[in-house]
Amino acid sequence: QVQLVESGGGLVQPGGSLRLSCVASGSIFSDAVMSWYRQVPGNQRELVAQIDGDGTTDYGDSVKGRFAISRDNAKATVYLQMNALKPEDTGVYYCNWQLGFSRSWGQGTQVTVSS
């Protein structure tokens, strides 16, 4: 069973930056696909960014050019650097671990973008 612990959320003004972290424990990390999703009340979780075991990345259209996902396999940690934040980036951000057909979620961290 993989445990994922997110941190780094908070309140930030529009145009500001935040960096989210997700530490994984309990299973293989280096080969796993790591992703960040976000969810707002009433909506489904949407993919924000994804990074494969070989470092290949993918981003949701709304965050391309503003967000960057990275990973440190030695620390079993995935990061999400969020720049030029907008109010519509507000939501709960969840870390996701996937290896084959196995999947685990973190508890989520709240990001609020507001003046």
N, C-alpha and C positions, 0 to 999 in steps of 0.2 A: 504494500500500500504506500503510495506516494503522498507525502505531506508537502503542501505548498503554503508559504507564508508571504503575503504581499505587504509592502510598506511604501511610504512616500507620498500618499495622497494628502489632500488638504484644500484650503481655500486660496485661490490665486486670482489676481486681476486679469482681465483680458489683455492679451499680448505677452503675458508672463510665461514662465517655464516651470516645469516640475519633472522630477525623475522618479519613476516607480521602480521598485525592486521586488523580485520574487525569488525566494530561496527554496530549493527543493531538497527533500531528504527522503531516504527510504527506498530508493530504486535508481535504476540507470538514468543518468541525465544526459550524457554526451550524445547519445543517439536519438534522444527524444525530440519531437517537434514541440517547440514552446511557443505559446501564443498569448496575446492579450486581447480580451474581449471587453466591451463595456455594455452596460444596460441602464436604461432609464425606466422609471415606472410606467407600466403599460406597454412597453415594447420588448421585443425579443433581444437577446444578447446579440451584438454584432461584432464581427471580427475587426479588430483595430490593426493588429500587426502579428506577423508570424515569422519564426526563424527555424530553419531546418538544422539537423545535426551538422551539415556541412557548411552552415553559415548563410545559405540562401534565404533571402528575406522577401516578404510580400506585405502590402499595406492596403487598408481600406482606402477607397477613393477620397474620402473626406479628410484624411490625415496625411496623404502623400505630400512630401516636401516639408512637412512640419514635425513629424514624429520619426524617431529612429529606434529600432529594436536591436539589442545586442545581447550576447551571452558570454559568460565566463565559466567554462566547463570545470575549471579547477575549483571554483567556489560554488558550483551547482546553482548558479544565479543567472536570471534573465532580467534585463533592464528595459525600460521604455522611457526614452528621453522625449519629452513633450515640449515643444516650443511654439511660440505664437498662438497660445491657447485662446480659444473662442468660447463664448457662453454655451454653444451647442456641444462642446466637448464634455460638459458636465455629465456625470454619471458614476456608477459604481464600476470600477475596473477589476476584472478577474483575470488571474493567471491560469493558464491551462497547460497541462502536460499530456502528451499523447505519444504512445509507442505501440505500433501495431493497432490492435483493437482495444487497447486499454487507454483509459482517460481519467484524469483527475483534475479537480478544480480547487482553487484557493478560496478563502472566505470573502475576498473582495476588499477593495479600499476605495473610499469615496473621494472623488475629485469634483470640486465645485469652482467654476470660473464665473466670477461675478465682481462687479465694481461696488 
